[in-house]
Amino acid sequence: MNRVLVIAEACVNHNGDLDIAKKMIDAAAAAGADIVKFQTFKTEKLVSKTAKKAEYQQQNSAVEETQYEMLKKLEISEAAHIELIRYCKERGIEFLSTAFDLDSLKFLKELGLRLFKVPSGELTNYPLLKSVGAFNLELIVSTGMANLGEVEQAVNTLVEAGTDRNHITILHCNTEYPTPLKDVNLSAMMSIKDGLKLRIGYSDHTLGITVPIAAVALGATVIEKHFTLDRELEGPDHRASLLPGELRDMVTAIREVELCMGDGIKRPSESEKKNIAIARKSIAAGKNISEGEVFSEGNLTTLRPGDGLSPMLWEEVIGREARRNFSEGELIEL
């Protein structure tokens, strides 16, 4: 199994504060994540001034405000992006950000990103799909709120715009924060793989780390998970996010699971080969057997160790004559 790409989703949990964003980079790097991901947007190009916040955003904030007012406080400047990229390089972790509008997408391209992420809300944004598809770079596409037909339509748009299908990874996702376990539907991830013949992954919004670990066991090649420095901070996503220690535990568990997955070939492992003779059995004398006596069900048995004749040769041994005397319990030789 190839190494799972783990994306620590900082999203807007920096609350627009560059120092907090840097501390989040520190935490993601310390946890062993491969990528730390932010969000890039111009609020006026993302949402109308009268748009309401999502239900979970309202529940997770004590502030009465529109979605526009909330997001305006969470923007990070172009200069901050450049500083965060520099800091990520210093900390040995890859920087990634999701663009939510065409100007932001162009800006990220100018920054030289090798990988782009299409968020769930933009899956049906044809102009954005067409623009990012023309880059023909590695793409990760989240599919929250979508049916398989919409996912296929988005993929076709990206490919028609110029992206090689082999550059696309599709993330199964549910956009409720937090996602109820009954709505996770990890089997749908497999339906995406079977239906579209593309690499799959999972973007998780459940509480805890159980579901992303299960997704890796099912074949996810990318895992994305929100994290925060403090769940009590003001903001829409903190309460459904992992703390740094939990993020580290998730990464550790994912590495253990991918190690366990192996290459899929059923054969004795190197560590267990020494147990074959100890745990398996051989054909043995069930009682004293004299030379010339015919081997039968009545005078044979199976006993450990397994370094003699395999019991799978039982029918070949029955009816043959003993070439010498065998004591009870002695392994049979032909």
C-alpha positions in Angstrom: 0.0 0.0 0.0 1.3 3.5 -0.9 1.7 6.1 1.8 -1.5 7.8 2.7 -1.4 11.5 2.2 -2.6 13.1 5.5 -3.9 16.7 5.2 -4.2 18.6 8.5 -7.1 21.0 7.7 -6.4 24.3 9.4 -9.2 25.9 7.4 -10.1 29.2 9.1 -9.4 28.0 12.6 -6.5 30.6 12.7 -9.3 33.2 13.1 -7.4 35.5 10.7 -4.4 35.7 13.0 -1.0 35.0 11.4 0.6 34.0 14.7 -2.2 31.4 15.3 -1.7 30.1 11.8 2.0 29.6 12.4 1.3 27.7 15.6 -1.1 25.5 13.7 1.7 24.8 11.2 3.9 23.8 14.1 1.2 21.5 15.5 0.5 19.9 12.1 4.2 19.3 11.5 4.7 17.9 15.0 1.7 15.5 14.5 3.4 14.1 11.4 0.9 15.3 8.8 2.1 15.7 5.2 0.2 18.8 4.4 -1.3 21.7 6.3 -4.2 23.3 4.5 -5.8 26.7 4.7 -8.5 28.5 2.8 -8.1 31.4 0.3 -10.9 33.7 -0.6 -12.1 37.2 -1.1 -15.3 37.4 0.9 -17.1 39.7 -1.6 -16.4 37.1 -4.3 -17.6 34.2 -2.2 -20.9 35.2 -0.5 -23.5 37.9 -0.7 -23.7 40.4 2.2 -27.1 39.0 3.2 -26.4 35.3 3.2 -27.2 33.5 6.4 -24.7 31.3 8.2 -25.1 27.5 8.2 -26.9 26.0 11.1 -23.7 24.6 12.6 -22.0 28.0 12.2 -24.8 29.6 14.1 -24.6 27.0 16.8 -20.9 27.3 17.2 -20.8 31.1 17.5 -22.2 33.4 20.1 -21.9 36.3 17.7 -24.9 37.5 15.7 -23.6 38.2 12.2 -24.1 37.3 8.6 -22.0 34.8 6.8 -20.3 37.7 5.0 -19.3 39.4 8.3 -18.0 36.1 9.7 -15.9 35.2 6.7 -14.5 38.8 6.4 -12.8 38.3 9.7 -11.3 35.0 8.6 -9.5 36.1 5.5 -5.7 35.9 5.3 -3.9 38.4 3.2 -1.7 37.7 0.1 1.4 38.7 2.1 0.3 36.3 4.9 0.1 33.5 2.3 3.7 34.1 1.3 4.8 34.1 4.9 2.9 30.9 5.7 4.5 29.1 2.7 8.0 30.2 3.9 7.2 29.0 7.4 5.9 25.7 6.1 9.1 25.1 4.3 11.0 25.9 7.4 9.0 23.4 9.4 9.2 20.7 6.8 5.5 20.4 5.9 3.7 21.2 2.6 1.5 24.3 2.3 -1.9 23.9 0.6 -4.9 26.2 0.4 -8.3 25.9 -1.1 -9.5 28.7 -3.4 -13.1 29.6 -3.3 -13.1 32.2 -6.2 -11.3 32.7 -9.5 -9.0 35.5 -8.3 -7.9 33.4 -5.3 -7.3 30.4 -7.6 -5.2 32.5 -9.9 -3.2 33.8 -6.9 -2.5 30.3 -5.6 -1.3 29.3 -9.1 1.1 32.2 -9.1 2.5 31.0 -5.8 3.6 27.8 -7.5 1.4 25.2 -5.7 1.9 21.7 -7.1 -1.5 20.5 -5.8 -4.9 22.0 -5.8 -8.0 21.2 -3.8 -11.6 21.6 -5.0 -13.9 22.0 -1.9 -17.3 20.4 -1.7 -19.1 23.7 -2.2 -17.4 24.4 -5.5 -18.1 20.9 -7.0 -20.8 22.5 -9.1 -19.0 25.7 -9.9 -18.3 25.3 -13.6 -16.1 28.4 -14.1 -13.9 27.4 -11.2 -13.7 23.7 -12.3 -12.8 24.8 -15.8 -10.1 27.1 -14.6 -8.4 24.7 -12.2 -8.8 21.9 -14.7 -6.7 23.8 -17.2 -3.7 23.7 -14.8 -3.4 19.9 -15.4 -1.9 19.6 -11.9 -2.6 17.1 -9.2 -6.2 17.7 -8.0 -8.0 16.6 -4.8 -11.8 17.0 -5.1 -14.2 16.9 -2.1 -17.7 15.6 -2.8 -19.9 16.6 0.2 -23.6 17.1 -0.6 -23.1 15.5 -4.0 -24.5 12.4 -5.7 -22.4 10.2 -8.0 -23.7 11.8 -11.1 -22.6 15.3 -9.9 -19.2 13.9 -9.1 -18.9 12.4 -12.5 -20.0 15.6 -14.2 -17.3 17.5 -12.2 -14.6 15.0 -13.2 -15.6 15.3 -16.8 -15.4 19.1 -16.7 -11.9 18.9 -15.2 -10.8 16.4 -17.8 -12.3 18.3 -20.7 -10.5 21.5 -19.4 -7.2 19.7 -19.6 -6.6 17.6 -16.5 -5.3 14.1 -16.8 -7.7 11.7 -15.1 -4.7 10.1 -13.4 -4.1 13.4 -11.6 -7.5 13.3 -9.8 -8.3 12.0 -6.4 -11.9 12.0 -5.2 -12.7 12.5 -1.5 -15.9 11.1 -0.1 -17.2 13.7 2.4 -20.2 14.9 4.4 -20.4 18.6 5.1 -22.3 18.5 8.4 -20.1 19.7 11.3 -19.9 17.3 13.1 -21.2 14.5 10.9 -23.4 12.0 12.6 -22.0 8.5 12.3 -25.1 7.2 10.7 -24.6 9.7 7.8 -20.9 8.9 7.1 -21.7 6.2 4.6 -18.1 5.1 4.0 -19.4 2.5 1.5 -20.1 5.4 -0.8 -16.3 6.0 -1.0 -16.0 2.5 -2.5 -18.9 3.3 -4.9 -16.9 6.3 -6.2 -13.8 4.1 -6.7 -15.8 1.4 -8.5 -17.9 3.9 -10.6 -15.3 6.4 -11.7 -12.1 4.2 -11.5 -10.2 7.0 -9.7 -8.1 7.2 -6.6 -10.2 7.8 -3.5 -9.9 9.4 -0.1 -12.0 10.8 2.7 -12.5 14.2 4.2 -13.7 13.8 7.7 -16.0 15.9 9.8 -17.0 13.4 12.5 -15.9 13.7 16.1 -12.8 11.7 17.0 -10.5 9.6 14.7 -12.2 6.3 14.3 -13.8 7.0 10.8 -10.7 8.3 9.0 -8.8 5.2 10.3 -11.5 3.0 8.9 -11.4 4.8 5.6 -7.7 4.0 5.3 -8.4 0.4 5.9 -10.9 0.5 3.1 -8.4 2.0 0.7 -8.4 5.8 1.1 -5.2 7.3 -0.3 -5.9 10.8 1.2 -7.2 11.7 4.6 -8.2 15.3 5.4 -9.2 16.3 9.0 -9.9 19.6 10.7 -7.8 20.5 13.7 -7.6 23.5 16.1 -5.4 24.7 18.9 -8.4 25.2 21.2 -12.0 24.1 20.8 -13.2 27.0 22.9 -12.0 29.7 20.5 -14.6 31.7 18.7 -15.3 30.5 15.2 -17.4 28.2 13.1 -15.2 25.0 12.9 -13.4 24.7 16.2 -15.8 22.4 18.0 -15.8 19.8 15.3 -12.0 19.8 15.0 -9.2 17.7 16.6 -6.8 19.0 19.2 -3.1 18.7 18.3 -2.6 15.6 20.4 -5.6 14.0 18.8 -4.3 14.9 15.3 -1.0 13.2 16.3 -2.9 10.1 17.4 -4.8 10.0 14.1 -1.6 10.2 12.0 0.1 7.5 14.1 -2.9 5.2 13.7 -3.1 5.8 10.0 0.6 4.9 9.6 0.0 1.7 11.6 -3.0 0.8 9.5 -1.2 1.4 6.2 1.7 -0.7 7.4 -0.8 -3.5 8.3 -2.4 -3.4 4.8 0.7 -4.9 3.2 0.8 -5.9 -0.5 -2.3 -8.2 -0.6 -0.4 -11.4 -1.4 -1.5 -14.2 1.0 1.7 -16.0 2.1 3.5 -16.7 5.4 5.2 -13.6 6.7 8.8 -13.7 7.6 8.0 -13.3 11.3 5.7 -16.4 11.3 7.6 -18.8 9.2 9.4 -20.1 12.3 6.0 -21.1 13.7 5.0 -23.4 10.9 6.7 -26.5 12.3 5.6 -25.7 15.8 1.9 -25.0 15.2 1.1 -27.5 12.4 0.9 -31.2 12.6 2.4 -34.2 10.9 1.2 -37.8 10.3 2.3 -39.9 13.3 1.8 -43.4 14.7 -1.3 -43.5 16.9 0.0 -46.8 18.4 3.1 -49.0 18.0 3.3 -50.1 14.3 5.4 -53.1 13.2 7.4 -53.2 10.0 5.2 -54.4 7.1 2.0 -53.4 8.9 -0.5 -51.5 6.7 -1.1 -47.9 7.7 -4.8 -47.3 8.5 -7.2 -45.0 10.2 -6.8 -47.2 13.2 -3.1 -46.9 13.7 -2.4 -43.3 12.5 -3.0 -39.9 14.0 -1.8 -36.3 13.6 0.6 -34.7 16.1 2.8 -31.7 16.3 5.5 -30.8 15.2 4.7 -30.1 11.6 8.1 -30.9 10.1 7.1 -34.4 9.0 4.5 -35.7 6.4 1.7 -33.2 6.1 -1.7 -34.5 7.1 -2.9 -33.3 3.7 -1.1 -36.5 2.4 -3.3 -38.7 4.6 -5.0 -40.5 1.8 -1.7 -41.3 0.1 -0.3 -42.8 3.3 -3.4 -45.0 4.1 -2.9 -48.5 2.7 0.8 -48.4 2.4 3.1 -50.7 4.4 5.4 -49.5 7.2 9.0 -49.9 6.0 10.2 -50.2 9.7 8.8 -50.3 13.2 7.3 -47.0 14.6 6.7 -46.3 18.2 3.5 -44.6 19.3 3.8 -40.9 18.7 6.6 -41.2 16.2 6.4 -39.2 13.0 5.7 -41.5 10.0 8.3 -41.8 7.2 7.6 -43.5 3.9 
